[in-house]
Amino acid sequence: MTSFVTGPVRVSVPATSANLGPGFDSMGLALDLRDELEAEVVGEGVEVLVEGAGAEGVPRDATHLVVRAMQVAFDAMGVRPPGLRLHCRNVVPHARGLGSSSAAIVAGVTLGRALVAGGALLLDDDEVLDLCAGLEGHPDNVAPAQLGGFVVAGRDDDGGFFAVPCPVDPRVGAVVMVPPTPVSTEQARGLLPASVPHADAAADAGRAALLVAALAGQPEHLLRATRDYLHQDYRRPAMPESLALVDALRADGVAAVVSGAGPTVLAFCDGPDTALTASLLERCPAGWWSSYLAIDTDGVRVL
């Protein structure tokens, strides 16, 4: 008979940036900005405590995304706890294109597996990816949140998901510039056309391929490699200030992109204490939040 572990389980999960310019719905990068969560099986009911980013806008019951993800993991393992207590300490901004929902999903599935004795035998890492991507709808954020680093991910013809970790040059870091106003993923996706010109698709494929090489060891090509043809310009009406900043940075030779569905701007840089990083932090618009973030190489951690 399956049993639950005694006492709380804690996990830490990173922010992520998807798309990275040309890698629409297929590429993601884990960033060293982490939510921490703690969960415990209790006698009855669902108790949710949330503090930090987005705390004012999330439910405190079984509809909370982390709890829903935990329940999906329990169902996959064929178990059902009598009750749950969850404590979320959020740092990743919500609705800003830094993977807050993916962080919640990966944390929830990981917590669910860790709360079950022998859970790793009942639910392997590939199954965790399938559950997380199924909940999110696509794997580009959940894969790096689970695995860390830079990941190329997608969906096979049979409906299954895949995720392939790729190397990242240790010189590569990122500055994120986060505006105060959110943009929902649904709003951003709603601006995309049903089809794009074949020439744009071909150009985007070439830049996405170059991006893999640039991140792996040739960061001098990042500006060219992050040129997008598929989604950013179409989303300009929802985030004009973000796209204006991307345009200005790229005009100055900086590999800048919209992070995920936006409106956060991500600019690749060369380390925490360089002139480029300092200049990027200085260029952050008034009222926005900015930070240098290293590439996270661990993904979700059970603490």
N, C-alpha and C positions, 0 to 999 in steps of 0.2 A: 504493500500500500504506500502510495506517495505521501511524503510528509513535508512540512515546511520548516525552514530554518528558524532557530530561536533568536529573537532579537532583531534589531534593525539592520538593513543593508544600505550602504551608501554608494552612489555612483557619481562620476563627474563626466560631463559630455561637452565637446567643443562646439563653438560657432562654426559655421561653414559658409563659403561663398561659392555659388553655382554659376555656371555659364562661362564666366571669366572671359567674356567677349564672344568668341565664335563657338564655344562648346555648348550650345543651347540644349538644355535638358540632358546633357551627356557628360559634363565635366564638373567636378567640384573639388574644393580645397578646404581642409580643416585649418582653423585659426585658433591661436592660443588665447581664447576668451571662453571661460567655462562656467556652465551652470552646475550646481551641486544639488543632489537630491537624495533623500533618505526615505525608505519605506519599510513598513513592518506589518506582518500579519497580526491582526487582533481578533477579538472574539466576535465582533459584529460591527456592521455599519461601515461607512466610508468617511474618513476625516481627512480634510485637505487643508494644509497651511501653505500659503505662498507669500514670499517676500521678495522685493527687488523688482527688476524690470517686468513690466506688464502685469504686476500683481493686481492692479485695480480692475483689469478687464477679463479675468478668467474665472470660471466657475469653481466652487468649492465642494463639489459633490462628484458622483460617479461619472459625470459627463466631462470632467477635466481630461484633457488630451493624454496626460501621462497615465491616468487611471485607465482610460480606454485602451491604451497600448499595453498596459499590464494585463488587462483582461484578455486581450487577444493572445498574449503569450501563454496565459493560464489555459485558455481554451485549446491552444495548439498542443499543450502538454497533457491535456485531459484532467486538469485539476481545477478546483474552485476554492479559494480561501474564504473563511467565514466572514472576515472583515479586513479592512486595510486602513493604515494610517500613512499619509504621505506628507513630506515637508520639502518644498521646493525653494531653493535660494537662487533666484534668476539673475544673471548678469547679461546674457545675450539680449539685445533689444528686440522687441516684438514688432512685426510687420515692417521691417526695415531691410529685408533682403539678406539677412545673416543667419538664416536657417533655424530660427527659434522653434518652429513647429517640428522640424526634423530632429532637433536636439531633444524635444519632449518625447517624440515617438521612440527614438533610439534608447533614451534613458528608461522609458517605461517598459519596453520589451526586455531590456537588459535587467532591470529590477525584477520583473516577473520571473525571468529565468533564474536569477540569483536567489530568489526567495524560496525556490523549490529545491529540496535536497536532491542532488544528482541532476539538477536542471540542465547542465551542459550536455548530459548524455541523452536527454529527452529532446533537446532543441539545439542543433549545431549552428555554427556561425552562418552557413549558407541559408539555413531556414530563418535565422534572425533577419538577414537581409531581405528575404522574400516577404516576411511579415511587415517589416518597417516600410519597404517600398510600396507594398500593397496599401498600407494605411495612408501614405503620403501621396501616392499616385504615380510617382516616378522616383528613380534612385539617386539623382544627381546630388542631393544634399544628404540623404540618410547614409549613403555609402561612405563618404569621408567622415561623417560624424561617428560611424561605427568603426572604421578602419584607420582613420587618421591620414594625413598627408594628402597627396593629389591622386584622385581616383577618376578613371574613365568608366562610366557605368551606362547601362541601357537595359533594353528588354528584348529577349529572343522572340522568334516567331511563334513559339509555343506558349508565350505569355510569361515565362520565367524571367527573372532578373539576373544580371551579372554585374560584377564590379571588379575592375582590374587596377590594383595600386600601381602607380608609376613614380619614378624617382623625382626628387626636387633638389636642385642645387642648393647647398647650404648658404649661398650668398643671397638667396631670394627671401625677402620678407614683404610685408604689406602695410600700408597706411590705410585705415578706413576712415571715412568722413561721413558721419551719420546725421542727416537732417532731423529736425524735431517733429516733422509731420510724417505719419505713416502712409504707405500705399499698400493696399491689399494685393495679394497674388492674383486674386480673381479679377480685380480691376486691371492690373497690368496685362494679364493674359487676354482679356477681352479686347484689347487694342490691336492684337496681332491679326494679320490677314490670314485667310484660309490657304493661300498659296503665295509663293514668291517666284520671281524670275529664275530660270534655270541658271543663268550666269551668276546670280547672287548665291545660289546654293553651292555652285562649284567653287566660287571664290571663298565661301565660308569654310568648306571642307578643307581647302588648302591651308587656311589660317589655323584651323583646329589641329591639323596634323603638325604644323610648325610649332604650335603652342606646346605640344608634348615634348618636342626636342628642346625648345627654349627653356622650359622649366627644368628639364633634366640636366642641362649642363651648358646651355648657351643663352644665358639671360640677356645678352646683347640684342637678341632678336625679339624680345618681348613686346616692344612697341608694334612691330609689324604683325606679330603673332596674335595680338589681342584685338585686331581690327574685326569688327562684327558687321555682318550684312543681313542678319535675320530678324533681330528683335529690338535692339536698343532704340533706333530712330523711330520705330513705330510707337514706342512707349513714351516718346517725348511729351505728348500732351499731359500725361499723368505726373511727370516729374521734370518740368522744364529746367529748374535750377540745377538738378543733378546732371542732366545731359549737357547743359552749358558748361558746367565745371569739367566734365569729362572732355568736352571739345577743347577747352582752354588748356588743360593739362597735356592732352595729346599734341596740341599745336606746339607745346614747349618740349616735346620729346619724351613725355612721361607715359608709360604703359598704364593707362587708366581705363576702367570699365565700370559699368553699373553692376553692383553685386546682386546676383540672383535676379529677382523681380524688382529690385530697387526699394527705396530710393537711395540707399547707401552707395557711395562711390568708393571703389577700391583702386588704389594705385600701387603697383609693384615698386619695390625699392630694394636697396642693397644692404640692409642691416639697421639696427636700432640707433646707432650713433654716427650716422653719416650726414654729410651736407645735404644730400638729396632728401633724406628722411626729415631733417629739420626744416627744409624749405617747404615740404609738403604739409607738415603740421602747421606751419605759419600761414599757408594758403587756405586753410579750412575756413569756410564762411562763418561769419558771426552768428551765434546761436546754434551752431552745429556742434556735435561732439566728435573728437578725432582721437586716434591712438595708433601707435605702431603696434602691429601684432606679428609675432613670429609664426611660422608654419607649425601647426601642431602635428606631431608624428605618431601620437598614441591612439587617437580616437577615444571612444568611450572607455572609462576605467571603472572597475569595481574596486572601491577603496577599502 
